[in-house]
Amino acid sequence: MTITRGERPAHESAENQELARTLQRDLARDLDGEVQFDDYTRQLFARDASMYAITPLGVVFPRNADDVAAAVAAAAAHQVSVVPRGAGTSLAGQTVGPGLVLDLSRYMNNIVELDAGSGTALVEAGVVQDQLNRAASPWGLMFGPDTSTSNRATIGGMIGNNSAGSGSVRHGMTIDHVRELDVVLSDASRVRLDRVDEATRAQRATRPTLEGALYRELPEIVRANHAAIADGFPAHWRRACGYRLDRLAREDTVFDLAKFVVGSEGTLAVATSALVDLVPKPSRTVIAVGHFTSVAGAIDATQDALACDPAAVELMDRTILDLSRRKIEYASLGDLLNGDPEALLFVSFSGDDEAELLGQLKRLTGMWSRNGHGYHTLRAVTPAQQASLLKVRKAGLGLLMAASEGTRRPLAFVEDTAVDPIHLTEYTRRFKEVLDRHEMTAGFYGHCSVGCLHIRPYLDLTDPADVVKMRSVAVEIKDLVAEYGGVNSSEHGDGLARSEFNREIFGDALYDAMRQVKRLFDPDNVLNPGKIVDAPSMTDNLRDAALPPAEPLRTRLSFEVIGAGAGSADGTGAMRAAADRCMNIGLCRKSGSGTMCPSYMATRKEEDSTRGRAAALVKALSEPDPRAALGDERLHEVLDLCLMCKACKSECPLGVDMATLKSEALSHHHDIHGVPLRSRLFGSIRFLNRLGSATAPLSNLPGRIPLVRRLMDRTVGIAPARPLPVFVRQNLTRWFRRRKNTTHPITQGTVTYLADSFTTFTEPDIGRAAVQLLERAGWDVRLESGVCCGRSSLSKGLVDDAKNKARHLADTLSKATEAGSPVVGCEPSCLMTLRDEHLSLLPDDPAVKDIAGRVRQVEELLVEAIDDGRLRPREDSWLAGRTLVYHGHCHQKAEVGTAATVALLNRIPGVSVVELDAGCCGMAGSFGFESEHYDVSMTVGEDRLFPAITAEPAETVVVATGVSCRQQIFHGTARDAWHPVQLLWEAVASE
């Protein structure tokens, strides 16, 4: 097993430090999994996606159920509580606590068996919902509860919460799909919970164990509290609150402890694996998107929708829509909408009979038209038409979070109530009256089909007045929902946010019965105490209120954070605010789609996710001396595997820009520990590449000599397995200087082509193609080849050097080019640096601002030229009839998206373009060359990119905009990748 050691904080009591050392020693002895008690790891697990933070004593990463049992036994022996955890996406604080956190997601994530015949799957607790759905899909099956967090939520977490989702009107909740549970009880015994008849229950009740006591005494609790159970539970069926004694009471002939434990939030048992039911996966889905002038109007239309037997009915208000328009990830939704709606109602119909589904769609649109509901209905019938809609619908929470201003955030404390949909219009109106009375704003979205709206008011919990206001609203909404027979939590659970109110909600008798249940299962209060029963006040353990004031820190980069100011003066709080924007919703823990976060996809370690790194930085920047804390080696272990791909800047709904944060942190590390030789070398990459080109082909020999490669590995840490770039003597600058003047007429003015530090010297054909295409399109091309953009320096934390290079390049371009003339390039990492990082380096420099505003992708100019008839690709080029498989560069995707590149490729006659969703290539500039990072680099590529390319036939043309991407593709697949401008030149140039 592995132990991560580290210093515990000096302010921690000697008794607590001794307890931690003793428990860590015992766990190390008894477990195969990893044990981490260092202060940084503890901070990473102090938060979930809620508004709470509690620092645990330590964290365990069990490899199997025996490890879980051993961890529970050791914790109980030392009177330490246990907090089971999956993805840590709980919104009510279920997965934070002061004891021992069990992260079941890192290793216990295997699908043990999938039986298509019986429609069941045996899965470990850490299996992710989408992972299960991908495995079940070939058999036409899926897991019924479809949460919006399906790309990172674990089945174990869903069981703990009794999660549901948009399809619950048809498929119910997680409790409806659990057959058996393998669990560890509070005495560390391992048992299987399932559905048994009375004879089997009686037989098990004779066992002299804790399991026997459950079968013996739980029926007595049910019988003794029959009246309270019948009267005390809310009438609405969609419940994720309290212990489900009602489930036991309603079945006389069977006893199902598996279902009873669902929704218990890890307070009764720790689930290690589950046998779950799967449901048929519909082959077709059609969606009607109603456009409304008010939220009330959209909710009023729900009853018509429910009359048409939908699979889901989802509401999204203007707040969410406006936020989606600001993000590259979701901007395409705006192109689909009609007018400027105040609310949308998504109504989905799913099944296998397309004609029937279209009939349901037609019936709904007819009813809405006759009853005057809405002003427009968008019909999304094909997957392509639905993609943007579904993406935004699932991103509601993240988009709301993105509107946070400093510590004023949309908070989850009344976001999970549900009433019968027939009351939803009136209930929502009165809900809004409560918010208005307290002068609160909130976004409205959620599941109208089941009467559940996720309403998150904006509050600043560092302000004591807002804390008081929050609790007042929570009490009012609790009472309001009770008037309508609704539930205070319909899918997100009780946790720390709502458990305080359970006595009032259920009544004294039923609440005391639930306390009896807790004592029966967990007499020593080991398992996740303080949730569901005997809970602290909802205003205890608030994350924002617990943070100390940030100490002054002079930063080299400017951290423009909404409501936080910049970090260019004394930097007080700005860098921490940039990291603390993370609200732990965990989208960076997804896999199988998108780019963020490639290192997490490779390692499945929390510390290798964007939110893990953000939490580590918040800890360091909250220390009394943040400058010294930024030099901490454990902090830089956490930051080390960040590829600086910048995917988090666009895919993280809160826009946490970890690449920029890492650059700043590295610069402070260098201040304390000095700059490594390898960092200096990579920071001087333009000089080295120019030298390599000048001395080619001799400069290419060292890369082919094994002895030299081994020496490079030992001295500077360059991976011997990684091919080095091949230098070309006739580089782009030489070619441009020596060629004949163009004869093409100049009709468009002057464009500056940025001769980047890479392709200029190793792939000059790309620059030549771009220059010649621009000239044919009527541009007078000016080559800027003398100055580096500073991208490489910035990636190694050499921020002062990068700043000097940025200033020099901006001054040069500003003086040597016409005002307003475009600046283009073919290497996205360099070109995007001019419009992004240069502004962080020199936020007040007018030349930097001027040039940033003039940066355009070369693809944009070429598309315009083709559309205007200034460029005419041939119909009979060798590309006609070919498939082009395109992999976009991470920085391009993060900053501007890939639409211009795809548009350019589609303008080559006769080709079919496929854009891969293959994430990051894993190369990430210098990252893939570094010996200690080589394996992770290749693992990232092997995740999706390499398989996608190797699956293509030989005649398929591979396309990639980034130099690193092309290097990685060739290394991992032995396939050459073309830059888009090379292919267009092939189609344009004469024979």
Steps between C-alpha positions, in 0.01 A plus 500: 500500500600862450530768766527867415677672785494868578509747782179555693418859594674635807171630643359147521494364855769255609226249586353521151842468337573188705161353410570565133843335518365195679203456267719550194740232626216252560346566161836461327537163666152369419414637154613430145376842390654842546499704818555877489505714812703794371346842539450565128311176440279573799416840356410347164239286675376770737246617241236356274268691265310650791552818699675309779858414591627268775862387502527122548758325714624306199401336172505135394477369143384138546567246226229255599225426751748346743683833509173678579433261786852542633470878483167498685646268767807718550298820516252352747784374720628856526150654533540676166203544270493376140378704200439295182549701181460447128551791261444757775224675305256508791317830520388481863828412672453124530861416416691729735578420859773516765595132498646258245389553141472185286542592132332206327540647152872460433531122500160346569361583157459165327193368327518146637226350282240621254221250432301618203261207532384593848552871441730543798852619573725425795715807554744628759404818682742721304361418154388820326148515359612573142760223527220255578283641225780462242545137600126431489431685176601219257225288655245778470498564874572789738477595867164671548579797728667754272660770709646815346832393654494163322853548362653497850235388754574154640240232552601485865436870537165469326406223742605713796289790374211312336569707190254551218513727197305638210351160410361419844143548380555175310782321681459610860798532732810297580311314773278351230796340322705343781465124549787413729769685692829373634577720798731543794312559824618717787663201674709441182304185409429441132145401412273479199169683521219383275130431478396204714176331598381475859649155557845612386475815707416300810789263434747787464362662814635207706862589419693639798644785295421858412345368177276275709398793717391693190268221389378453855446855626421706190160333449421587861581867438268494200217335694536729800488810280244388244272802549785751491634342183158513335444865590846652525645463152425775246235405248710563190669183372833650393682487834872507582470579868496309825521121537255309282298326770200547271652250257524236771152574636316463171619147422366232733647190337849618409780679681738702283798647683674586174236753408476619859867599504467698175495870581655456844805710402754256636362530853380138528748303291774545242395355165789329319311350206145480370287283277286747309222468247545639152220626278457490121683784332272675252641514150341835419426825679323808372479828686258790498644824636226744589588871507323708765483861608504407870599218734139477616386454142745214451388327819135542399577305183627201701160337542450482122845345473426238766182406317715389204699239700844664481831353610599833658375858540776747589489873571776751435456870573659805345776510762639170375449593134689827535786327680526234229551765233820615672673162477659360183387155607131592482481798266350297215169481687432864420495423127210260550267718704218713367504851639602568859299268727469550875475123545527177307316174565676190366260210446663172397330196352701178485435157355566279200211593271592824325154551357346470845748747645436750223131454567551588867700803394225611264235447765689715750563786259132491409390514864737787577375689197133449588552591866718804428814364664817665375577693186717244317583130517831375367495138380833320548470161336854394408796452737681786325206734565485390863870514591517869598168483681595201713844639579359821643216324680749285691719797585248701700683481833838582351364794303337645811825458688682685223311814592662507845657832592778441750340326797147589389388166362178316408460266797329163536283510809143526363582363154347155532139536607224330304121516495236332291533660153137608516600748774828606342386832350353631824785356708764664280322834520498488879861379505600804297306726738717368785815577302374845404416582860857417598638686195655189349554408137513142373496289187210261441546167326417138563254217452148631448382148424536410869452842654867549589672832433864572578490856631829640631496848655818708483656567840834598650560277800797706615234757595331402830182676390475274197549193719202609710301572186583156359366318803185715506424414139572131564244497782238681292543269202489191725162618629379597155577165346319326786182694417493328162584153629839523337848394602794710620746283309396310192835376363797678661456361852508649849871534577601800708263737320164342590546236771451765770132528400414131490335492843259774390442338162432147624364571847638391837384139488629420152824692556564308822439178306766608254738567788431146621592375154831688512582358846413149385723512194773713654496491881837678531413771245792410271336533159468856369348649815304824492306418184122424492468487882674685785639755259669835568345827394499558125709810563791309657810403300443750218791492256527867410462625855783271615765644267734751668557836330751469217843641573666737248680327215663678208423300185661526160180418314175691526213293639185668385230329702143624507464697820862435607706758314841448346826368639743740342552729801530336841281214373305466823259212453478511121692181427320317779167628373586364155560154649210524743253552217496120491180374660599133476218392268755257359458535125879467484455137617311398189634250250406394150419847366648846475856594594500596869678357688750278313720421799199391707385278216843338505543452876151526656659688790311787658821703524542470123164665431448872452301525822768311693765743385272796571443376856875458552564854380227640723669331795844638410365848435319501835822448695648787703787516247351407162825571317680235703205263470518521120846346527370192682609179326177316579305781334712459190443125500131584471563751221759290319277299266299800385564497122401869480262407219264783608195278452385603847477860385213410267364166623496585869173691539674736741792555266772401748813564290744253653765556232536865602490415869772238453723745312478744788557229760804371312651847492484521879645151530791614285549805722560270794665194343660637185420430133584146379725465195229322301256786559758748374556288190133471416450868573763572233337274243499758221875550529559122513275430203662778297840355585382151410375622164824690430710187564270247335534222403782448753273620782265207435768236569495509884136400504588174325790393724383289799798595715430870450133449578585320823733784593224754431271298725748500788616861471187698409217247516406467131320166449712270281189338351368830367609588144658845475382754243678487164656834407478632144779718368281678247274642770205731447699818559766406242239398247306824544812716470634328188185435298383705207246772555140393453313600189156476656308828525462645850133568569467440873779701659782373718490199730778406742584132518650396834792268430474290815791341683415147385366453149729774371802275555357146493194513271555799270265352239210610720609865506575495126153367427339765721698786346428392144130449570471844659676658205270328253211629709616856440705570813839661524672272749749637750701234686573560869789266574732678740322483834369216719151528648619363838268200502776255594640724772157542651439125507816453706419776748753745353244776520740795501664368184160444342399854592808646331433296188135602497591868530761474224266316262209735565718807449646354181162412354343828606773706333551288189140433399209707383238590758223242503680257267460135598765282662473129417696182554482125464610385848204551736706500821710794378221695332261464795773622736473842336131531579499336842819472705646826375202677655570329833867586477454865398138597569565874474719501189311666211711322239413161652130585501520623142668186368274267701201658332650443154582130535306280261528139403645452155209267429256791538669703228521201267133409547406858413721483192338178379151633561586821313643305208857626555616143562367211294583149626500248215225241471747236377772515766624173647299583812164460325314199637717481812401522864685763704524415871576817692646534851486853643771663709411546868585872513299561186200317645531693825537848351305515174368156422553291186214628285727697262727201440210264438346757265824523303534123467139473387574741216742257338290343223403136534620436855314371804612661826481327837603696810624268772393533860830353613604735776858617542768322299719483811806666351439852629817663369795406718294278732521193276877539457566488874616164632279494809194601298544278196283212626214729599530677166459172314218384728306816415547437128406135535175590674308610189721667238721207396211249481291744294779547245615138479138399433503706180593338166829594337335732247355720775689827534590600855492873575629688806565870552759467779865408457493301824190317385662400172812378683294294742278354231800381300671359808188321622350379173772527231255716302602836353267787583452800270437860593174630342684764295718229343190317382342816363821576313487149355150575375580849371845470344521425130646174370 
